[in-house]
Amino acid sequence: MLDQTIDCIVEQPDGARPVHAIRPDGLAGFLDTLPMAQAAFLRDTRFAAKAGDVRFLPGPDGLDGAVLGLGSDRSPFVFGNLPLQLPETSTWSLQEGDYDPEAATLGYCLGAYRYDRFRRGERRPASLFVPNGHETSRALAAATWMVRDLINTPANILGPVELAEFSLALADRYGAVSQLFADAALEEAYPTIAAVGAGSARPPRVVIFHWRGSQAHANSPLLSLCGKGVCFDTGGYDLKPSAGMLRMKKDMGGAATVLGLARAIMQQDLPIRLAVRIGCVENSVSGTAMRPSDIIRTRSGLTVEIGNTDAEGRLVLCDLLHEASEEQPALLVDCATLTGAARVALGPDLPALFCNDDALAEQLLRFGNMVDDPLWRLPLWAGYDDWLKSSVADLNNVSAKPLAGSIVAALYLQRFITSGVPWMHIDLYAWNDQSRPSRPEGGECMAMRALFTLASQGLV
């Protein structure tokens, strides 16, 4: 996963055939440039340059080229079906046209992804010649492939220890300074993570690493990232139904997203400082697992009554957020597959954004739309804050009311943010329920490109 290369890209044009990307208003002019037989073929097959429609151009020795319809689609995803529609083992070159070449490279690479670690005979994508450049698109594509691989890996292969080892290896690759917390040290420093992991035979881990860009200095903006890395979530004693567990290997999708973002930032050497915290844990059922009504003391000193053991993600994050706040970052971001309520409100495609800084929130939403990685903001509605009251502890980890679940979860996390620290909480799905261009079924990287753009344009 760490060393996986984007194998659908070649840097030499040898044998590359042309792909023409055409919009409807440019179709007539394009047909006039083709040999009569090819133009007649496109007319006879009623090619109208609809988005994603592909036609092959016949030549004397077989295929002479291909044409991709773009319609009015300006997203990278319109290029996403090409890798598997073009013949396997062939090489192609996108011709100039009315599109963004960087976006085309990104969309092509995202569409070429496949998770074939445990499956033989998977079809290999066609290759695309990309000249020098497009480094950002290629870096974001590589980070996305890594995130998808992490999420798609089954929990028996990727447990808390393995996720921690992966995080350390990533930090080491880019020269970051890392720390690993385990056993007694973890119990002392991160008691809520220890409580979540107490029921599993696979012990929890916390990984922290710090990195500074080569052009950054001691006063450069500090971006702090926290990721929920629940490698499998049974729900604990508040056990999920069997259908609810089928995708719970993706419950570390927040950690995977944070690692992908960190990789892209470090690979592109942004002139910022970076702090990353990953809580790696499994929420299981056993005689040592936390129980409903248990009371846990957090790193901050606040006590939490466990109203529901399946609301473990906020317990994983709260100690990390409290520690991260102490560094007074320019921006603190956490990513988590936190609540089903966010999916009920926004569906699978839109991560929910909660933010205590209106200007930063507007920037992220604007950048997300700009790079086709959208989010939707939900409120940190203070009127629901007392729903977290407990009669026996400082707060409960859930509300007794069955409403506004994603907002209440964000309000819980906000209790652990130091006043004055700009903070974003992103509640994401990290999964594609079905395949679409550039977005194959399975683990998905959400909000990463939007956050990368904010880090590269909004923080520096």
N, C-alpha and C positions, 0 to 999 in steps of 0.2 A: 504493500500500500504506500509506504513512504517513498519508495524508489520508482513507482510506476510512472512511465513516461507516456506522453501523448503520442501514441504510435500511429495515429491517423494523419500526422503531418510529416511531409518530407520537405527538405530544403534545396533539392535539386529538381529542375523541371524536366528531367529526362523522360521522354515518352508521355508527358502529360497532355491529355486532351482537354479542349476548352469546355467550360460550362458558362453559358450566357445567362445572367440573371436579369429578367425582363419584367417591366411593369406594363400594365395594359396600355397606358398612353404612349409607350415607346415601341409597342409591338409592330405597328405598320412600318415604321422606319427600320426596325431590325429585320423584318422579312425582306425588305428591299436589298439588304446587304448579303443575303444568302444566295447560293446557287438555286436555280429554278426548281430543281427536284426537291431540295430540302424545304424551301418555302412552301411548295405545293403539299408536301407531307404534313407540315404543321397546319396548313389551312384545312386539309382533308380530315385531320384528326381533331379539328375544332379546338386547337390550342388557343386559349384566351388570356394566358398569363395570370390565371388565378393563383392565389397564394398556395405554394407548396406543390403545384402541378409540375411534373417533370416529363419531358419528351426527349427521346434520343434522336440524333440526326444521323441518318444513314450515309455511309460513304463507300467508296469502291472496295475497301478492305475491312468492312464491318462498321463499327460505330465511329463516326467522325467527330462527334461532340454531343453535348446535351444542352437543354434549355430548361431553366427553372423559372416558373412564374412566381412573381413576388406579390401580385395584387397590390393592396394598399398597406400591407404589413411592413412596418419599419422595425420590428423586433428581430433579435438574433434568431428566434425560433423558426423563422421561415426557412432557414437553411438546415434545419435539424434532421430532416428525413434523407438528405442527400447521401450521407455515408453508407446507408444500407440500401438505397435505391440504385446507386451506381454499381457497376459490376465489381465483384470481389477481386482483389489484387490489382485493380486498375488504379491509375494515377490521373488526377484532374487538376485543372487550374481555373480559378474563377476569373472571368474577364471583367474589365472595368464596366461599371454601370451605375444606375441610380440607387446606390446602397452604401452603407458604411462598411468598408473592408474589415475593420477591426471587429465589428459586430458579427460579420459573416464568419470570420474565423472562430469566434467564440461559439456561435450557434452550431457550426459544423462539428466542433470538438465535443460539445455537450451532447450532440446527437450520436456521436460515435461511441459513447461510453457503453460498456456492457460489463456485467458482473459474472465472470466465468471461472471463478476460482474453483468451484466444485462441479463444474459441468463441462463436458467435453463436446467438441464439434460445433462450438458457437461460430457463427458466420463472422468473418473479419470485415471491418469496414473498408471501403475504398480510401485511398490516400489523397490528400489535398496538398498541392504545392503552395507553400506560403513563403514569400521572399523574406529577406531580413526585416525584422520589425515585428509588430503585433505582440510585443513582449507582455503587455498587460493582459491581453486576451488569453495568451497562452498560459500565463501564470494563474489567472482566475480559472481557466479550464482545468489545469492540473490540480488546483486546490479543490475544485468541485468534484473531480474524480476521486480524490482522496476522501472527501467527506462522504460521498456516496458509498465508497468501499467500506468505510468504518461502519456506517449505518446498516449496510446490507450484510455484514459479517454476523453469523449466528452467535448467540450468547455463549454457547459452549466453547467457542473459539476465542471470543473477545469478552473476557470478564474484567473485573476491576483492575487486577494486576496487569493484564495485558494492555488495557487502555492506558494505564499509568506508564508502562514501559514505552508504549508508542509515543506518548506525549514527551517523555524524556528524550527519546531518539530524535524527535522533531526539533526540540530545543537545541540539542547538541549539533544537529546539522547546520544550524544557522548561528552558532556561537553564543546562544543565550545562556545565562547563568540559572541553573535549575536547582530545585529542592524537592525531595520526596519525603512525605510524611506517612508513617505506618505505625500500627500497633499502639504502644503506650503514648508515643509522641502525637499521634493523630487523635487519640482519645482526649488528650490534654488540650490540644490546640483547636480541634474541630469536633466538639462533643455531639452536635446534631448529626453530622455525617457518620460518626461512630454509632449513634443510635440507629440510624437507618440500616447500616451494614451489619448490625449485631445478629440478625437472624440468618445470615448466609454463611456457609462454610468457606466462601471466597471472601477474604478480608478486604475492607475498603482501603483506598489510597487517596492521597491528595498530592497533586503535582503543582508546583509554582515555578514559573520562570520569568526572568526579566531580560529584556533585549533593548539595545539602542542602535538606531540607524547610524551609518558611517558619517552622515552629515548632521546628526543630532548632537545636542550638548546637554549639559546638566539641567538647563531651564527649558528645554524643548517640551512640547505638550506630552503629557503622560496619558496614554489610552490604556485603561484597565479592563480586562475581559474575564468574565466568570462563566463557566459552562457546567450545566447539569449532565453528569455522566452516569446515569443509572443504566447499567448494562443489561439488566432485565428487571422488570417490575411485575411482581405477582399481585401487588396491592397489599401484601402483608396479611395480617389477620383480617383486615377488611378486604377479603380476597376478591379479585376480579373474576367475573365469569370467564369460562374457557374462551369464548369468542373475543373477549376483551384482552386476552393475553397474546393473541396471534401475532400482533405487530410490536410487542413490547421489547423486542431487541432494538427498536428505534428510539427507546427512551433515553438513549445517550446522544440523541441528535443535537442537543444544544452544545454539548462538549465537542462533538465533531465539527459543528459550525464554527465555534470559537477557534478550534485548531486550524481549520481551513482558512479563516480570516487571518490568523497569526502567520500562517505559512505565506499567504499572498503578500502581507505587509513586509515580512522579513525578506522574501525573495526579491521584491521590488525595492527594497532598501529605502523605505519611506523615512523622511527625516523627523521621526518622532521617537519617543520612548514607549515601550510596551511592557505591560505586566499581564500575565495569564495565570489563572487559577482554575484547575479542573478537579471537580469532586467525582471520584471514581468509586462506584458502589453498586451493590445488588440488593434489591428489596425482596426478601424471601420470608418464608414462614418456617418457624422452628420454635423449640422451647426457649431459645434465647432472643427471639425477635421482640421488638417493641410492641406494646399492646395499646389499644384504645384506653384512654384515661391515664396513661403514664404521663409523668411530668419530667421534662428535660430542661436542664440549664444550658443556655446557648453561650457562645463565646462572648457575646456582649454583656452577659449577666442577666438578661431577661429570661424568665422561665416560660416554657411553652407546654400547655396541656395538649396531648395528642388526641384530637377529636376524631381523626381518621388516619389510619396507617397508610392509606393509599394517596394521601397528600404529602408524599415524602419529598417531592422535588423542591418544595420551598424550604424544607429542612436542610437539604443538601446545599442550597444556595445561601441561606441566611448567614452562616458563619463566614463563608467566603466573601460575601458582600461587606460584612462588618469589617473584616480585615482589610479588604481592598480600599474601603473608604478612608482608612487611617493614612493612606498615602496621598490623599488629596489630589486625585487624578483630575485632568482637564475634562475627562469623560469616563464614566463607569458604565459598562454594558454587561448585562447578563443575557444569555440565550438558553431557552429551555423548552422542551416539550412538556408544558406545565399543566394545562387544563383542557379537558374536553369542552368546557364552556366556550373557550375561544373558538373552537371549531364549529360549535353550534351557531355562534354569532357570525363568523366570517368565512366558514367553509375551509377546505384544505389548502387553498392557494395563498391566502392572505395572512401572514403573521400579524398578530396583534402587538401594537407598540404602546407601551406606557412610558411616559417621560415626565420628569419634573422641571424641564426647561423647554419652554415653548419654542424658542428660536432654534435650538438644536433639533427638536422634533420636526419642525417645518423643513429644516435642511435635509434631514434623513428622508422624509417623505418625498421631497422634490428629487433628491438623488435616486431614490428607489424607482420612481416613475421614469427618470431619465435613462436608467440602465436596465429597464424592464425587470426589476426585482422589487415589486411593490410591497408596501406594508399599509396597515390601516390603524390609525390611532384610536385608542379607547381611553376613557378618563380615569384618573386616579381620584375617584369620587369620594371626598372626605366624609360625606354623609353615611357611607357604609363602614367607616372605620370601626365604630363600636360594635359591629357584628362579630368582631374577633375577640370580644370580651370573654374572659373565663372567670368562674367563681373561685377557682383554686390556684390559678397561676396568673402571670402578667398578661398572657394572651393565649388564645387557642390557635391551632394551626388551620382550622376551618371555621366556617360560619354555620350556625344552626339553621340558617335560612337557605333554601335550595335555589337561590337566585344570584345573578351577577358573580358567578364563580371565578371568572378570570380577573375581574376587578378586585374581588376580595383577596385573591392570591397575590396580586400586585401590591395591594395595601399591606399585606403581611410582610412582603419583602421590603417595602419602604420603611418599616420600623427599624431596619438595620442599616439604613443609609445615613451617614453623617450629614447634618444640616450644611447646606452650601455646596455639596458635591453634585454636579450634574450627572444624572443617572437615567439610563434607558433599560427597560425590561422588555424582552422580545419573546413572546409566547408563540412558538411555531409548531408546525405539524411534522416537518422533516420527512415527508413521504409523498410519493405519487401513487394514487390508487389505480391509475391506468396509464398506459403509455400515450404520450403526445410528442410532437416534434421537439427534439432537444431535451425532453423530460421523460425518460423511460420509467416504467413502473418500478417502484422500489424506493430506496432511500434517496432523499433529495436535500440539496443545499439551498436554504432559503435565507434571505436577508443579507447574505455575505457580500454580494457585489454592492449593495446599497451601503453597507457599513464600510467597505473598502473605499468607496468613492468619498464618503464622509471623512474617513481618515486621511485620504490623500488630498482632498480639496477643502475640507471644512475645518480641519484641526491645524494645518500647517500654514 
